[in-house]
Amino acid sequence: MGKYTVCLDIGGTKVLGAIFNAKGEIVHRIKKRTRANEGVSNVEETILSVVRELVEGFGIALTDVEAISAGAPGIINNDTGVVLFSPNLPWRNYAIKKSVEKQFGIPFFIGNDVNLGVLGEWKFGVAEGLSHVVGLFVGTGLGGGLIINGKMYSGHQYKGAEFGHMILNIDGPQCNCGQRGCLEAFSSKTGMTDYIRQQILHGRSTMMADSIREGVFKSKEMKAAYEADDEVMIEAIDRACLYLAVATGNLVNMFSPEMVIFGGGVMEALGAVFLEKILSKVNAYCLPSVRESVRFEVASLGDDSILFGARALILDAFESGAIL
């Protein structure tokens, strides 16, 4: 590989973009708000504008970019580049690969964001060199990723490892996916926002009221409220961590991984707090003989895990001959 690659982390609230050089170093980055509630065309234009602004801002031409790669939430066919379903973006059977390649004339690759986040941590981060890894990434939504026997597991038609939609309470809150009681409905920023909104309707006061008025709160606002001992925010975090502990225990029992990684914007902001709260409860939901061989870690690449996973997709494409 030579020249540069552009990697994107497309989320429900933002698009984070970075340029990597040939050494695998991030040399330029930008972030833009997604505004997913404004429709498909707005999200696509945000993605395209991030690529353009990255290239222009770093002072290179599109001809200097060998490939573009992205992670996005939802069920995505890596081969065709079609997003089949995304709970936090207005995409259904959306052929994003075809659209981006038509705009730029550059190879484009896309995969599930958390799959790529775990891939990034496995290739370049805290799980490097391991063979069995489970990942849970907590952001606007909540996704999972899985390494089994030294390979990324994505299931039939790339629909596997949707850990955020394991149902933990059949009478639980409605999830954006249409089901009730999903892990995501309890432990994502969306789930915590819904909980805070309910408490406000019950007459309770919280410094998060303004933060959730127009949608999901920002991670930095969550951190500020927690550090200010905001009672409602602390309750929302405790509730989120309880269900993360239950889900983690189930995953440990199912897969007996060497490591469980917790990543995403929430962990970037309050990883030590969340990890401590999860670890204080997780033993109750694991078989002791399985639990003793598992390490629990916060993603070492932080907010860049998905970007590095997107770069790994490009490296794999070079190795397989998909990019000549």
MOLIN-V317608 format. One line per field, one symbol per residue. ss: DSSP state (H for helix, E for strand, L for the rest). phi: phi as a letter, one per 40 degrees, with the letter a starting at -180 (. if undefined). burial: # if it has 16 or more other ideal C-beta (glycine too) atoms within 10 Angstrom, else .. A space follows every 10 residues. Layout:
ss=???
phi=???
burial=???
//
This chain:
ss=LLLEEEEEEE LLLEEEEEEE LLLLLEEEEE EEELLHHHLH HHHHHHHHHH HHHHHHHHLL LHHHEEEEEE EELLEEELLL LEEEELLLLL LEEEEHHHHH HHHHLLEEEE EEHHHHHHHH HHHHLLLLLL LLEEEEEELL LEEEEEEELL EELLLHHHLL LLHHHLELLL LLLELLLLLE LEHHHHHLHH HHHHHHHHHH HLLLLLLLLL LLLLLLLLHH HHHHHHHLLL HHHHHHHHHH HHHHHHHHHH HHHHHLLLEE EEELHHHHHH HHHHHHHHHH HHHHHLLHHH HLLLEEEELL LHHHHHHHHH HHHHHHHHHH LLLL
phi=.bfbbbbbbc bcbabbbabb cccgbcbaaa bbccfccchc cccccccccc ccccccccgb bdccccabaa bachcbcccc gbccabcbbc bbfcccdccc cccbgbdbba adccdcccdc cccbbcbdgc bbbbbbbbad babbaabbfg bcbbgcfgbc gcccbccbac bcccbcchcb gcddcbbccc cccccccccc ccgcbaccdc cbcbiccccc cdccccccgc cccccccdcc cdccccccdc ccccbfccab bbbgcccccb dccccccccc bcdcbbcdcc dcbbbbbcdc cfccdccccc ccdcdccccc gcbc
burial=#..####### ########## .......### ...#.#.... ..##.##..# #..##..#.# ....###### ########.. #########. #..#.##..# ..##.##### ########## #######..# .######### #######... .#.#...#.# ######.#.. .##.###.#. ########## #######.## .....#.#.. ##..###.#. ######...# .##.###..# ########## ##..###### ########## #.###.##.. ##..##.... #..#.##### #.######## #######... ..#.
//
